[in-house]
Amino acid sequence: MLLFLPVRRNNRIKKLGIVLDKLYIDHDNGLGHPESKERLLAIIDMLKATKLLEEVIRIEPRDATKDEVSLVHDPKYCDLIASTRGRPRVFLDPDTSTCPVSFNAAIRAAGGMLSSIESVLKGEVDIAFPLVRPPGHHAESNRAMGFCLFNNVAIGAAYLVKVKGFQRVLVVDWDLHHGNGTQNMFYNSSEVLYFSTHQYPYYPGTGGINEVGKENGAGYTVNVPLHAGMGDKEYLKIFTEILEPVIDQYKPEFILVSAGFDTYFEDPLGDMKVTPHGFAQMTRFLKKGAEKHCGGKIVFILEGGYNLDGLWLSTKEVFEEILEKRSTEYGDLKEKTNAGQIIENVKKVQSQFWKF
């Protein structure tokens, strides 16, 4: 089915590119696993039902090479994942396993990120959103975990720095879970600034407020650990009061977004209260930041999100925001929220590096 989705082009001001591939569907974590092909099928159903599929540009993904994956992963770890190809289920940790085609899907997921970056850099699209599986932000340099095999967003960031010569790449991670892998891969570097909002304490246990980077990377990790129950107003307040000043001072040359939808208010794996409107608000904020500082260069990539209705509704609003079919309102930014104390705590910790 997926192979016959048409590649269409449009003439909108903002050209949105998406990446889809049959391998992303074929990757199988086993019966009853929350990270299932149904997640992508829900998004594809949304694209067809809303006719948004006719308004996006299909970017053809390629396979990431071993050298590209090894920009952030140990080559021996790459070989380990490659060794699972064609084999029945291999468990890499209690939650993360492979099926016979998982390696193929993983290198094409990383390649989908790279193809998206290349398409933006060439001006073929303005913004890209690779809809990939498996997700990536938990994968460490030498370890699979949290449903993730290769760290797609980290490979993209390293590709921009080490291959394309960028010096300031911003990675924003709004997934429910902290992206431990992404943080650790750039913890000593100023060339990639990692910003994360996440439920805490929660899986994977990292992302404390005092994890700020070290050596050349000191100040280039910004964690906003949140207790359960935060919603649209809190996330937007965090973005405007913490992330906006950081963006304005860092002046990123490219923005990558780990777009997890498990902060949705009915997600089975989380306890946050974000609505589809909230995801659209965050999308508008980041799109405007990219337009201000880096010529609009931004790529979103799918991470978590396990409520199928939530994925359908939330990606619809995100895509409509990107395509300028709507301009999502922010509401009263001066209104008090439940995030006030954590915002002040983060500012206090980060004030040695940034002005707020």
Secondary structure as GFF3:
##gff-version 3
##sequence-region A 1 356
A	DSSP	three_ten_helix	2	4	.	.	.	ID=ss1
A	DSSP	beta_strand	16	19	.	.	.	ID=ss2
A	DSSP	alpha_helix	22	26	.	.	.	ID=ss3
A	DSSP	alpha_helix	37	49	.	.	.	ID=ss4
A	DSSP	three_ten_helix	52	55	.	.	.	ID=ss5
A	DSSP	beta_strand	57	58	.	.	.	ID=ss6
A	DSSP	alpha_helix	66	69	.	.	.	ID=ss7
A	DSSP	alpha_helix	75	82	.	.	.	ID=ss8
A	DSSP	beta_strand	90	93	.	.	.	ID=ss9
A	DSSP	beta_strand	96	98	.	.	.	ID=ss10
A	DSSP	alpha_helix	102	121	.	.	.	ID=ss11
A	DSSP	beta_strand	127	130	.	.	.	ID=ss12
A	DSSP	alpha_helix	152	158	.	.	.	ID=ss13
A	DSSP	pi_helix	159	163	.	.	.	ID=ss14
A	DSSP	beta_strand	169	173	.	.	.	ID=ss15
A	DSSP	alpha_helix	180	185	.	.	.	ID=ss16
A	DSSP	beta_strand	192	199	.	.	.	ID=ss17
A	DSSP	three_ten_helix	215	217	.	.	.	ID=ss18
A	DSSP	beta_strand	221	226	.	.	.	ID=ss19
A	DSSP	alpha_helix	232	238	.	.	.	ID=ss20
A	DSSP	pi_helix	239	243	.	.	.	ID=ss21
A	DSSP	alpha_helix	244	250	.	.	.	ID=ss22
A	DSSP	beta_strand	254	259	.	.	.	ID=ss23
A	DSSP	alpha_helix	276	293	.	.	.	ID=ss24
A	DSSP	beta_strand	298	302	.	.	.	ID=ss25
A	DSSP	alpha_helix	308	322	.	.	.	ID=ss26
A	DSSP	alpha_helix	340	350	.	.	.	ID=ss27
###
